[in-house]
Amino acid sequence: MKIVFAYDGSDHAKKALVFGSGLLGENAEIHVVTVVREVPREPESVIIESEERARKLLQEARDTVKAKQVVTKYLVSNSVADALIDYCRQIGCDMIVTGSRGLSGIKKAILGSVSSELVAKSPVPVLVVK
């Protein structure tokens, strides 16, 4: 079983990673993915800083899971949900696990919600951990 974990280093993402990985058997293949947003017309240093942060987040996730089959990956995209779904399709994943920030009302309408978008668009089951 291949599971993609959306990971941004937030407490919600950490909780989802710990909870979701705890449900899986030893043979599960865990893919921890973080998405670096594309920044058009930005200096190269901004992109490098984001990529360095992504690598640190992924190492933190790897240390948290301590499983044998952990794949870490960072993607560059303006749409976090679309990038995760595309990656999931590429590897043939069985499920996506993500944390929920608990946005509501105007904040959710303005900022959107990656977890809501994943639930709406994903061709595979999505587990949202609160």
Order of alpha helices (4+ residues) and beta strands (2+ residues): beta-alpha-beta-alpha-beta-alpha-beta-alpha-alpha-beta
